């Protein structure tokens, strides 16, 4: 019995350590991520292009906007969102008002 508890404790601590590491790594990536330039430009044939590299020398109507790389949310946030969604569905099922069928018999 003690061995099983020790194994469970090690698994729980290991998983919580991974969640902490994932949280730290993803939040640092989000904070340190520089904004990326995104360009839209028209070539000599009138075709509009959208790229993340600088347009060629003959390009006209050049617009530069700043965007960010997408970084997945930490696993803790994903688990929390799924739990909130799941418990919301359960709450709806439990506290759903029941409709009463009132059918009148014709005599």
PATOR-583121 format. One record per residue (C-alpha): residue number from 1; residue in three letters; x, y, z. Coordinates in nm, 4 decimals. Example, Ala and Ser with C-alpha at 12.3 -4.5 7.8 and 13.67 -1.06 7.14 Angstrom:
<rec><n>1</n><res>ALA</res><px>1.2300</px><py>-0.4500</py><pz>0.7800</pz></rec>
<rec><n>2</n><res>SER</res><px>1.3670</px><py>-0.1060</py><pz>0.7140</pz></rec>
END
This chain:
<rec><n>1</n><res>UNK</res><px>0.0000</px><py>0.0000</py><pz>0.0000</pz></rec>
<rec><n>2</n><res>UNK</res><px>0.2830</px><py>0.2384</py><pz>0.0851</pz></rec>
<rec><n>3</n><res>UNK</res><px>0.4541</px><py>0.1672</py><pz>-0.2467</pz></rec>
<rec><n>4</n><res>UNK</res><px>0.1391</px><py>0.2572</py><pz>-0.4375</pz></rec>
<rec><n>5</n><res>UNK</res><px>0.1072</px><py>0.5862</py><pz>-0.2486</pz></rec>
<rec><n>6</n><res>UNK</res><px>0.4724</px><py>0.6685</py><pz>-0.3151</pz></rec>
<rec><n>7</n><res>UNK</res><px>0.4303</px><py>0.5958</py><pz>-0.6854</pz></rec>
<rec><n>8</n><res>UNK</res><px>0.1146</px><py>0.8075</py><pz>-0.7038</pz></rec>
<rec><n>9</n><res>UNK</res><px>0.2873</px><py>1.0902</py><pz>-0.5168</pz></rec>
<rec><n>10</n><res>UNK</res><px>0.5843</px><py>1.0781</py><pz>-0.7548</pz></rec>
<rec><n>11</n><res>UNK</res><px>0.3518</px><py>1.0856</py><pz>-1.0569</pz></rec>
<rec><n>12</n><res>UNK</res><px>0.1519</px><py>1.3786</py><pz>-0.9198</pz></rec>
<rec><n>13</n><res>UNK</res><px>0.4656</px><py>1.5754</py><pz>-0.8343</pz></rec>
<rec><n>14</n><res>UNK</res><px>0.6185</px><py>1.4973</py><pz>-1.1729</pz></rec>
<rec><n>15</n><res>UNK</res><px>0.3073</px><py>1.6091</py><pz>-1.3600</pz></rec>
<rec><n>16</n><res>UNK</res><px>0.2748</px><py>1.9262</py><pz>-1.1535</pz></rec>
<rec><n>17</n><res>UNK</res><px>0.6432</px><py>1.9986</py><pz>-1.2183</pz></rec>
<rec><n>18</n><res>UNK</res><px>0.5831</px><py>1.9605</py><pz>-1.5915</pz></rec>
<rec><n>19</n><res>UNK</res><px>0.2825</px><py>2.1940</py><pz>-1.5737</pz></rec>
<rec><n>20</n><res>UNK</res><px>0.4936</px><py>2.4534</py><pz>-1.3921</pz></rec>
<rec><n>21</n><res>UNK</res><px>0.7748</px><py>2.4224</py><pz>-1.6474</pz></rec>
<rec><n>22</n><res>UNK</res><px>0.5274</px><py>2.4512</py><pz>-1.9373</pz></rec>
<rec><n>23</n><res>UNK</res><px>0.3697</px><py>2.7593</py><pz>-1.7789</pz></rec>
<rec><n>24</n><res>UNK</res><px>0.7076</px><py>2.9282</py><pz>-1.7303</pz></rec>
<rec><n>25</n><res>UNK</res><px>0.8352</px><py>2.8455</py><pz>-2.0794</pz></rec>
<rec><n>26</n><res>UNK</res><px>0.5217</px><py>2.9593</py><pz>-2.2636</pz></rec>
<rec><n>27</n><res>UNK</res><px>0.4753</px><py>3.2811</py><pz>-2.0670</pz></rec>
<rec><n>28</n><res>UNK</res><px>0.8387</px><py>3.3783</py><pz>-2.1243</pz></rec>
<rec><n>29</n><res>UNK</res><px>0.7978</px><py>3.3132</py><pz>-2.4980</pz></rec>
<rec><n>30</n><res>UNK</res><px>0.4894</px><py>3.5312</py><pz>-2.5083</pz></rec>
<rec><n>31</n><res>UNK</res><px>0.6547</px><py>3.8146</py><pz>-2.3201</pz></rec>
<rec><n>32</n><res>UNK</res><px>0.9798</px><py>3.8075</py><pz>-2.5155</pz></rec>
<rec><n>33</n><res>UNK</res><px>0.8309</px><py>3.7522</py><pz>-2.8624</pz></rec>
<rec><n>34</n><res>UNK</res><px>0.9132</px><py>4.0516</py><pz>-3.0814</pz></rec>
<rec><n>35</n><res>UNK</res><px>0.6534</px><py>4.1752</py><pz>-3.3220</pz></rec>
<rec><n>36</n><res>UNK</res><px>0.7041</px><py>4.0623</py><pz>-3.6784</pz></rec>
<rec><n>37</n><res>UNK</res><px>0.6628</px><py>4.2867</py><pz>-3.9795</pz></rec>
<rec><n>38</n><res>UNK</res><px>0.4044</px><py>4.1783</py><pz>-4.2353</pz></rec>
<rec><n>39</n><res>UNK</res><px>0.4051</px><py>4.3437</py><pz>-4.5749</pz></rec>
<rec><n>40</n><res>UNK</res><px>0.1385</px><py>4.3897</py><pz>-4.8373</pz></rec>
<rec><n>41</n><res>UNK</res><px>0.2453</px><py>4.5202</py><pz>-5.1762</pz></rec>
<rec><n>42</n><res>UNK</res><px>0.1481</px><py>4.5327</py><pz>-5.5414</pz></rec>
<rec><n>43</n><res>UNK</res><px>0.3781</px><py>4.4073</py><pz>-5.8153</pz></rec>
<rec><n>44</n><res>UNK</res><px>0.4204</px><py>4.5524</py><pz>-6.1657</pz></rec>
<rec><n>45</n><res>UNK</res><px>0.1359</px><py>4.3341</py><pz>-6.3018</pz></rec>
<rec><n>46</n><res>UNK</res><px>-0.1133</px><py>4.4630</py><pz>-6.0432</pz></rec>
<rec><n>47</n><res>UNK</res><px>-0.1176</px><py>4.1484</py><pz>-5.8256</pz></rec>
<rec><n>48</n><res>UNK</res><px>-0.1474</px><py>4.2107</py><pz>-5.4513</pz></rec>
<rec><n>49</n><res>UNK</res><px>0.0944</px><py>4.0105</py><pz>-5.2297</pz></rec>
<rec><n>50</n><res>UNK</res><px>0.0992</px><py>3.9492</py><pz>-4.8529</pz></rec>
<rec><n>51</n><res>UNK</res><px>0.4352</px><py>3.8317</py><pz>-4.7114</pz></rec>
<rec><n>52</n><res>UNK</res><px>0.6542</px><py>3.8456</py><pz>-4.4047</pz></rec>
<rec><n>53</n><res>UNK</res><px>0.9639</px><py>3.9286</py><pz>-4.6100</pz></rec>
<rec><n>54</n><res>UNK</res><px>1.0438</px><py>4.2686</py><pz>-4.7529</pz></rec>
<rec><n>55</n><res>UNK</res><px>0.8943</px><py>4.3427</py><pz>-5.0940</pz></rec>
<rec><n>56</n><res>UNK</res><px>1.1182</px><py>4.3639</py><pz>-5.4039</pz></rec>
<rec><n>57</n><res>UNK</res><px>1.2534</px><py>4.6943</py><pz>-5.5344</pz></rec>
<rec><n>58</n><res>UNK</res><px>0.9842</px><py>4.7410</py><pz>-5.8031</pz></rec>
<rec><n>59</n><res>UNK</res><px>0.6887</px><py>4.7007</py><pz>-5.5658</pz></rec>
<rec><n>60</n><res>UNK</res><px>0.4309</px><py>4.9747</py><pz>-5.5213</pz></rec>
<rec><n>61</n><res>UNK</res><px>0.1621</px><py>5.0486</py><pz>-5.2613</pz></rec>
<rec><n>62</n><res>UNK</res><px>0.3672</px><py>4.8982</py><pz>-4.9776</pz></rec>
<rec><n>63</n><res>UNK</res><px>0.1980</px><py>4.8623</py><pz>-4.6363</pz></rec>
<rec><n>64</n><res>UNK</res><px>0.3770</px><py>4.7327</py><pz>-4.3280</pz></rec>
<rec><n>65</n><res>UNK</res><px>0.1886</px><py>4.6039</py><pz>-4.0245</pz></rec>
<rec><n>66</n><res>UNK</res><px>0.3139</px><py>4.4350</py><pz>-3.7109</pz></rec>
<rec><n>67</n><res>UNK</res><px>0.1985</px><py>4.0907</py><pz>-3.6099</pz></rec>
<rec><n>68</n><res>UNK</res><px>0.2921</px><py>3.8246</py><pz>-3.3570</pz></rec>
<rec><n>69</n><res>UNK</res><px>0.3776</px><py>3.4579</py><pz>-3.3778</pz></rec>
<rec><n>70</n><res>UNK</res><px>0.1068</px><py>3.2361</py><pz>-3.2360</pz></rec>
<rec><n>71</n><res>UNK</res><px>0.2174</px><py>3.0571</py><pz>-2.9202</pz></rec>
<rec><n>72</n><res>UNK</res><px>-0.0017</px><py>2.7806</py><pz>-2.7775</pz></rec>
<rec><n>73</n><res>UNK</res><px>-0.1402</px><py>2.8589</py><pz>-2.4333</pz></rec>
<rec><n>74</n><res>UNK</res><px>0.0135</px><py>2.6675</py><pz>-2.1430</pz></rec>
<rec><n>75</n><res>UNK</res><px>-0.1323</px><py>2.3244</py><pz>-2.0698</pz></rec>
<rec><n>76</n><res>UNK</res><px>-0.2681</px><py>2.4461</py><pz>-1.7367</pz></rec>
<rec><n>77</n><res>UNK</res><px>-0.4846</px><py>2.7023</py><pz>-1.9160</pz></rec>
<rec><n>78</n><res>UNK</res><px>-0.6102</px><py>2.4411</py><pz>-2.1638</pz></rec>
<rec><n>79</n><res>UNK</res><px>-0.7005</px><py>2.2028</py><pz>-1.8790</pz></rec>
<rec><n>80</n><res>UNK</res><px>-0.8768</px><py>2.4833</py><pz>-1.6899</pz></rec>
<rec><n>81</n><res>UNK</res><px>-1.0784</px><py>2.5862</py><pz>-1.9966</pz></rec>
<rec><n>82</n><res>UNK</res><px>-1.1848</px><py>2.2265</py><pz>-2.0631</pz></rec>
<rec><n>83</n><res>UNK</res><px>-1.2842</px><py>2.1799</py><pz>-1.6969</pz></rec>
<rec><n>84</n><res>UNK</res><px>-1.4920</px><py>2.4990</py><pz>-1.6976</pz></rec>
<rec><n>85</n><res>UNK</res><px>-1.6637</px><py>2.3901</py><pz>-2.0198</pz></rec>
<rec><n>86</n><res>UNK</res><px>-1.7301</px><py>2.0398</py><pz>-1.8828</pz></rec>
<rec><n>87</n><res>UNK</res><px>-1.8710</px><py>2.1613</py><pz>-1.5510</pz></rec>
<rec><n>88</n><res>UNK</res><px>-2.0853</px><py>2.4174</py><pz>-1.7343</pz></rec>
<rec><n>89</n><res>UNK</res><px>-2.2445</px><py>2.1373</py><pz>-1.9336</pz></rec>
<rec><n>90</n><res>UNK</res><px>-2.3022</px><py>1.9342</py><pz>-1.6182</pz></rec>
<rec><n>91</n><res>UNK</res><px>-2.4568</px><py>2.2354</py><pz>-1.4457</pz></rec>
<rec><n>92</n><res>UNK</res><px>-2.6943</px><py>2.2856</py><pz>-1.7380</pz></rec>
<rec><n>93</n><res>UNK</res><px>-2.8053</px><py>1.9224</py><pz>-1.7207</pz></rec>
<rec><n>94</n><res>UNK</res><px>-2.8539</px><py>1.9237</py><pz>-1.3445</pz></rec>
<rec><n>95</n><res>UNK</res><px>-3.0337</px><py>2.2561</py><pz>-1.3122</pz></rec>
<rec><n>96</n><res>UNK</res><px>-3.2225</px><py>2.2453</py><pz>-1.6408</pz></rec>
<rec><n>97</n><res>UNK</res><px>-3.5868</px><py>2.3315</py><pz>-1.5747</pz></rec>
<rec><n>98</n><res>UNK</res><px>-3.8168</px><py>2.0505</py><pz>-1.6714</pz></rec>
<rec><n>99</n><res>UNK</res><px>-4.1030</px><py>2.1272</py><pz>-1.9022</pz></rec>
<rec><n>100</n><res>UNK</res><px>-4.4358</px><py>1.9931</py><pz>-1.7956</pz></rec>
<rec><n>101</n><res>UNK</res><px>-4.6531</px><py>1.8391</py><pz>-2.0613</pz></rec>
<rec><n>102</n><res>UNK</res><px>-5.0042</px><py>1.9534</py><pz>-2.0098</pz></rec>
<rec><n>103</n><res>UNK</res><px>-5.2236</px><py>1.7702</py><pz>-2.2506</pz></rec>
<rec><n>104</n><res>UNK</res><px>-5.5917</px><py>1.8035</py><pz>-2.2035</pz></rec>
<rec><n>105</n><res>UNK</res><px>-5.8065</px><py>1.5116</py><pz>-2.2766</pz></rec>
<rec><n>106</n><res>UNK</res><px>-6.1017</px><py>1.5647</py><pz>-2.4992</pz></rec>
<rec><n>107</n><res>UNK</res><px>-6.4133</px><py>1.4194</py><pz>-2.3492</pz></rec>
END
